[in-house]
Amino acid sequence: MMSSLLRLASFFFASCSPLLVFGKVSTAALQSLPVLSFEEGYTQLFGDGNLILLRDGKRVRISLDERTGAGFASQDLYLHGFFSASIKLPTDYTAGVVVAFYMSNGDLFTKNHDELDFEFLGNIRGREWRVQTNVYGNGSTGVGREERYDLWFDPTDDFHRYSILWNHERIIFYIDNIPIREVLKAEAIGGYFPSKPMSLYSTIWDGSSWATLGGRYKVNYRYAPYVAEFENLIIHGCVVNPMDHSLACERPDSAMYGSMGMTSEQRDQMNWFRKKHMVYYYCFDRCRYQVPPLECIINRMEARQSYGVDGVRIHNHRRQQRRVQRNHRPVTTSEISL
């Protein structure tokens, strides 16, 4: 792993590198990092035969059936870095299915764990997958910081890249190199900013109790197995000794991750995405939070004109219904039977 970090440092700091933009590492550099095979960076968590390696371990196929789901995790703990995978989601009827790409240390810090989530929530036939991000710090599970989005593409047709940048100042979530969410370490969020070493996880599992319309539609195993595929696995960060939590990376590597941020163009992309595709925002959820969490900066006009009291974007459901009627046949009773 040390040799991997040295290669990474030389990759970024080579003289006259076009990958540095105004002193910050560019998105092109992040997405061009070396890809790890499964054997080089990961280990199976659960699922027995429901995890299959393809293309010399450069592609991982995990599936959910009546017997079990499946999952894998990084071999190492990391404190800050860049973590990415290209993912292709299951197709057809997928209500209740959850595919997750996330970082966590819940196995080490059971009462005050940190977590950074990409969660992909399945749906009934004719309705799109939803993507949800969430951030927990220091065991702050009582305050959910969920955001939910629709997508401008079909995530079941081909692979799309999902990435997490985490350093001591900020967390940025990306979809296909477009930043979609930024969480800053500000005074308002305080100790709830994730600050302890975490592992990287990828899983598929049955989330029937909540994933699709609050649990209204559940997994129907007539359509199993549900198959998700992962490739272009990038995992680069400061490796942490699991025994004493000492850092194994050199100071230049740590400084490199700390320098990563967003250009003005990327910020414009993020604002465009959030305006067009964010369908739930926890800061606007007045049913859940009578007083918004301290880090929320509320635009009251936007909150009242664009979002309901439950934090869901107004007219989003109606728009989804029109799209379903235009592009898909109706869902049958047998498809949503339990």
C-alpha positions as CSV (number, residue, x, y, z in Angstrom):
1,M,0.0,0.0,0.0
2,M,2.9,2.4,0.7
3,S,4.1,1.8,-2.9
4,S,0.7,2.7,-4.1
5,L,0.8,6.0,-2.2
6,L,4.3,6.8,-3.6
7,R,3.0,6.2,-7.1
8,L,0.1,8.4,-6.4
9,A,2.3,11.2,-5.1
10,S,4.5,11.1,-8.1
11,F,1.4,11.0,-10.3
12,F,0.2,14.3,-8.9
13,F,3.5,16.2,-8.3
14,A,5.3,15.4,-11.5
15,S,6.7,18.6,-12.9
16,C,4.7,20.6,-15.4
17,S,1.6,18.4,-14.7
18,P,-1.5,19.7,-16.4
19,L,-3.6,18.0,-13.7
20,L,-3.2,20.7,-11.2
21,V,-5.6,23.6,-11.5
22,F,-4.7,26.8,-9.6
23,G,-3.0,24.8,-6.9
24,K,-5.8,22.4,-6.6
25,V,-6.1,18.8,-7.9
26,S,-8.4,18.8,-10.9
27,T,-11.3,16.4,-11.4
28,A,-9.6,15.0,-14.4
29,A,-6.7,14.0,-12.2
30,L,-9.0,12.3,-9.7
31,Q,-10.8,10.3,-12.3
32,S,-7.5,9.2,-14.0
33,L,-6.1,7.6,-10.8
34,P,-5.0,4.0,-11.1
35,V,-7.8,1.4,-10.9
36,L,-7.4,-1.4,-8.3
37,S,-8.4,-5.0,-8.8
38,F,-10.5,-6.7,-6.2
39,E,-7.5,-8.6,-4.8
40,E,-5.4,-5.5,-4.5
41,G,-7.8,-3.5,-2.4
42,Y,-10.9,-5.3,-1.2
43,T,-12.3,-8.3,0.7
44,Q,-15.7,-10.0,0.6
45,L,-18.0,-9.2,3.5
46,F,-21.0,-11.5,2.9
47,G,-23.0,-13.2,0.2
48,D,-21.0,-16.4,-0.6
49,G,-21.7,-17.1,-4.3
50,N,-23.6,-13.8,-4.7
51,L,-20.3,-12.1,-5.3
52,I,-18.6,-12.9,-8.6
53,L,-15.3,-11.4,-10.0
54,L,-15.0,-10.7,-13.7
55,R,-12.3,-9.3,-16.0
56,D,-9.4,-10.4,-13.8
57,G,-11.0,-8.9,-10.7
58,K,-11.5,-5.4,-12.3
59,R,-15.3,-5.9,-12.2
60,V,-17.3,-7.1,-9.3
61,R,-20.9,-8.4,-9.6
62,I,-23.0,-8.6,-6.5
63,S,-26.6,-9.8,-6.3
64,L,-29.6,-10.1,-4.1
65,D,-31.9,-13.1,-4.0
66,E,-34.2,-14.8,-1.5
67,R,-31.3,-16.3,0.3
68,T,-29.0,-13.3,0.8
69,G,-27.5,-10.1,-0.5
70,A,-23.8,-9.5,-0.9
71,G,-21.1,-6.9,-0.1
72,F,-17.4,-6.2,-0.1
73,A,-15.2,-3.7,1.7
74,S,-11.7,-2.1,1.5
75,Q,-8.9,-4.0,3.1
76,D,-7.6,-0.9,4.8
77,L,-8.9,2.0,6.9
78,Y,-8.5,5.5,5.4
79,L,-8.4,9.0,6.9
80,H,-9.3,11.3,3.9
81,G,-8.9,10.6,0.2
82,F,-10.8,10.0,-3.0
83,F,-13.0,7.0,-3.5
84,S,-14.8,6.1,-6.7
85,A,-16.6,3.3,-8.6
86,S,-18.5,3.0,-11.8
87,I,-21.8,1.2,-11.0
88,K,-24.5,-0.4,-13.1
89,L,-27.8,-0.9,-11.2
90,P,-30.4,-3.7,-11.5
91,T,-33.1,-3.3,-14.1
92,D,-36.9,-4.1,-14.2
93,Y,-38.9,-4.2,-11.0
94,T,-36.5,-3.2,-8.2
95,A,-38.8,-1.9,-5.4
96,G,-37.2,-2.3,-2.0
97,V,-33.8,-3.0,-3.4
98,V,-30.9,-0.9,-1.9
99,V,-27.5,-0.7,-3.5
100,A,-25.0,1.2,-1.4
101,F,-21.5,2.7,-2.0
102,Y,-20.4,4.2,1.3
103,M,-17.7,4.8,3.9
104,S,-18.2,3.9,7.6
105,N,-16.4,3.0,10.8
106,G,-19.4,1.5,12.6
107,D,-17.5,-1.7,13.3
108,L,-14.8,0.3,15.3
109,F,-16.9,3.1,16.8
110,T,-20.2,1.5,17.7
111,K,-21.6,4.5,19.6
112,N,-20.0,7.4,17.7
113,H,-19.4,6.2,14.2
114,D,-19.0,8.3,11.0
115,E,-20.5,7.6,7.7
116,L,-20.6,9.0,4.1
117,D,-23.3,7.4,1.9
118,F,-24.4,6.9,-1.7
119,E,-27.6,4.9,-1.5
120,F,-29.4,3.8,-4.6
121,L,-33.1,3.1,-4.0
122,G,-35.0,0.8,-6.4
123,N,-38.5,1.4,-7.6
124,I,-41.5,-0.2,-9.2
125,R,-41.4,-0.9,-13.0
126,G,-41.7,2.4,-14.9
127,R,-40.3,4.6,-12.2
128,E,-36.7,5.6,-11.9
129,W,-34.1,4.7,-9.3
130,R,-33.5,7.4,-6.8
131,V,-30.0,8.4,-5.4
132,Q,-29.6,9.4,-1.8
133,T,-26.6,10.9,-0.1
134,N,-26.2,11.2,3.7
135,V,-23.5,12.3,6.2
136,Y,-23.2,11.1,9.8
137,G,-20.5,12.3,12.1
138,N,-19.6,11.2,15.7
139,G,-22.7,9.1,16.0
140,S,-25.2,11.8,14.9
141,T,-27.8,9.3,13.5
142,G,-30.5,11.3,15.3
143,V,-30.1,14.0,12.7
144,G,-30.4,12.6,9.3
145,R,-28.8,14.8,6.6
146,E,-30.3,13.1,3.6
147,E,-30.6,14.6,0.2
148,R,-32.3,12.7,-2.6
149,Y,-32.0,13.1,-6.3
150,D,-33.4,11.9,-9.6
151,L,-31.0,11.4,-12.5
152,W,-30.7,12.6,-16.1
153,F,-29.8,9.1,-17.3
154,D,-31.0,5.5,-16.9
155,P,-28.5,4.0,-14.3
156,T,-29.5,0.5,-15.5
157,D,-28.4,0.9,-19.1
158,D,-24.7,1.4,-18.5
159,F,-22.0,2.2,-15.9
160,H,-21.9,5.6,-14.3
161,R,-19.3,6.9,-12.0
162,Y,-20.0,7.8,-8.3
163,S,-17.3,9.4,-6.2
164,I,-16.6,10.8,-2.8
165,L,-13.9,13.3,-1.9
166,W,-13.2,13.6,1.8
167,N,-10.6,15.8,3.5
168,H,-10.3,17.8,6.7
169,E,-12.2,20.8,5.2
170,R,-14.9,19.4,3.1
171,I,-16.8,16.4,1.6
172,I,-17.8,16.4,-2.0
173,F,-20.1,13.8,-3.7
174,Y,-19.8,13.5,-7.5
175,I,-21.9,11.8,-10.2
176,D,-20.1,11.3,-13.6
177,N,-17.5,13.9,-12.5
178,I,-20.2,16.5,-11.7
179,P,-20.2,17.6,-8.0
180,I,-23.7,17.3,-6.6
181,R,-23.2,18.0,-2.9
182,E,-20.6,19.7,-0.7
183,V,-20.4,19.5,3.1
184,L,-18.1,21.9,4.8
185,K,-16.5,21.6,8.2
186,A,-18.0,24.8,9.6
187,E,-18.6,25.8,13.2
188,A,-22.3,25.1,12.8
189,I,-21.8,21.4,12.1
190,G,-19.1,21.2,14.8
191,G,-18.1,17.7,16.0
192,Y,-20.6,16.1,13.6
193,F,-18.2,16.4,10.7
194,P,-16.7,12.9,10.0
195,S,-13.2,12.9,11.4
196,K,-12.3,9.3,12.2
197,P,-10.8,6.7,9.9
198,M,-13.3,4.8,7.7
199,S,-13.4,1.8,5.4
200,L,-15.1,1.8,2.0
201,Y,-18.1,-0.6,1.5
202,S,-20.3,-1.7,-1.5
203,T,-23.4,-3.7,-0.8
204,I,-26.8,-4.8,-2.1
205,W,-29.6,-5.7,0.3
206,D,-33.3,-5.9,1.0
207,G,-34.6,-2.5,2.2
208,S,-38.3,-3.3,1.9
209,S,-39.2,-1.6,5.2
210,W,-38.3,1.9,3.9
211,A,-36.6,2.2,0.5
212,T,-39.5,2.6,-1.9
213,L,-42.2,5.1,-0.9
214,G,-41.5,4.6,2.8
215,G,-41.9,0.8,2.6
216,R,-45.2,0.8,0.6
217,Y,-43.6,-1.4,-2.2
218,K,-41.3,-4.2,-1.1
219,V,-38.8,-6.5,-2.8
220,N,-40.6,-9.1,-5.1
221,Y,-38.3,-12.1,-5.4
222,R,-40.1,-13.2,-8.5
223,Y,-37.7,-10.8,-10.3
224,A,-34.5,-12.0,-8.5
225,P,-31.7,-12.1,-8.7
226,Y,-31.1,-8.4,-8.6
227,V,-27.6,-7.8,-10.0
228,A,-25.4,-4.7,-9.5
229,E,-22.0,-4.4,-11.1
230,F,-19.0,-2.3,-10.0
231,E,-15.9,-1.5,-12.0
232,N,-13.2,1.2,-12.2
233,L,-12.6,0.8,-8.5
234,I,-10.5,3.8,-7.3
235,I,-9.5,4.0,-3.7
236,H,-6.7,6.4,-2.7
237,G,-6.3,8.0,0.7
238,C,-4.2,8.1,3.8
239,V,-4.0,4.5,5.1
240,V,-4.5,4.2,8.9
241,N,-3.0,1.5,11.1
242,P,-6.1,-0.3,12.5
243,M,-4.3,-1.0,15.9
244,D,-3.2,2.5,16.9
245,H,-4.8,4.6,14.1
246,S,-1.5,6.1,13.1
247,L,-1.2,7.4,9.6
248,A,0.9,5.4,7.1
249,C,1.0,8.2,4.4
250,E,3.6,10.8,4.1
251,R,2.9,14.5,4.7
252,P,2.8,15.4,1.0
253,D,0.0,12.9,0.4
254,S,-2.0,14.4,3.3
255,A,-1.4,17.9,2.0
256,M,-2.5,16.8,-1.5
257,Y,-5.9,15.6,-0.3
258,G,-6.3,18.8,1.8
259,S,-5.8,20.9,-1.3
260,M,-8.8,19.4,-3.2
261,G,-11.8,21.6,-3.7
262,M,-14.0,23.0,-6.5
263,T,-13.4,25.4,-9.3
264,S,-16.0,28.1,-10.1
265,E,-17.1,26.0,-13.1
266,Q,-17.6,23.0,-10.9
267,R,-19.6,25.0,-8.5
268,D,-21.9,26.2,-11.3
269,Q,-22.3,22.6,-12.3
270,M,-23.3,21.6,-8.8
271,N,-25.8,24.5,-8.5
272,W,-27.3,23.4,-11.8
273,F,-27.6,19.8,-10.7
274,R,-29.2,20.7,-7.4
275,K,-31.7,23.0,-9.0
276,K,-32.8,20.5,-11.6
277,H,-32.5,17.1,-9.9
278,M,-32.7,17.4,-6.1
279,V,-36.1,16.1,-5.0
280,Y,-35.7,16.0,-1.2
281,Y,-33.7,18.3,1.1
282,Y,-33.5,17.7,4.8
283,C,-33.1,21.4,5.6
284,F,-36.5,22.1,4.2
285,D,-38.2,19.2,6.0
286,R,-40.4,21.1,8.5
287,C,-42.2,17.9,9.5
288,R,-39.0,16.4,10.7
289,Y,-37.2,19.5,12.0
290,Q,-39.3,22.3,13.4
291,V,-36.0,24.0,13.9
292,P,-33.6,23.2,11.0
293,P,-30.2,21.8,11.9
294,L,-27.6,24.5,12.6
295,E,-25.7,24.1,9.4
296,C,-28.7,24.8,7.2
297,I,-28.9,28.1,5.5
298,I,-32.5,28.6,4.6
299,N,-33.7,30.5,1.5
300,R,-37.2,31.0,2.7
301,M,-38.6,31.9,-0.7
302,E,-37.1,28.8,-2.3
303,A,-38.3,26.6,0.6
304,R,-41.9,27.8,0.2
305,Q,-42.1,28.0,-3.6
306,S,-40.2,24.8,-4.5
307,Y,-40.6,22.4,-1.6
308,G,-43.4,21.1,0.6
309,V,-43.3,21.0,4.3
310,D,-42.0,17.5,4.2
311,G,-38.9,18.6,2.3
312,V,-40.0,17.0,-1.0
313,R,-39.9,19.2,-4.1
314,I,-43.3,20.4,-5.2
315,H,-44.7,19.0,-8.5
316,N,-42.0,16.3,-8.6
317,H,-44.4,13.5,-8.1
318,R,-46.7,14.9,-10.9
319,R,-43.7,15.2,-13.2
320,Q,-42.7,11.6,-12.5
321,Q,-46.2,10.4,-13.2
322,R,-46.3,12.1,-16.6
323,R,-42.9,10.6,-17.5
324,V,-44.1,7.1,-16.5
325,Q,-47.3,7.5,-18.6
326,R,-45.3,8.7,-21.6
327,N,-42.4,6.2,-21.6
328,H,-43.6,3.0,-19.9
329,R,-46.5,0.7,-19.7
330,P,-48.6,0.6,-16.4
331,V,-47.4,-1.4,-13.5
332,T,-49.5,-4.6,-13.0
333,T,-51.0,-5.8,-9.7
334,S,-48.9,-8.9,-9.8
335,E,-45.7,-6.9,-10.0
336,I,-46.3,-5.1,-6.8
337,S,-47.6,-8.1,-4.9
338,L,-45.7,-8.9,-1.7
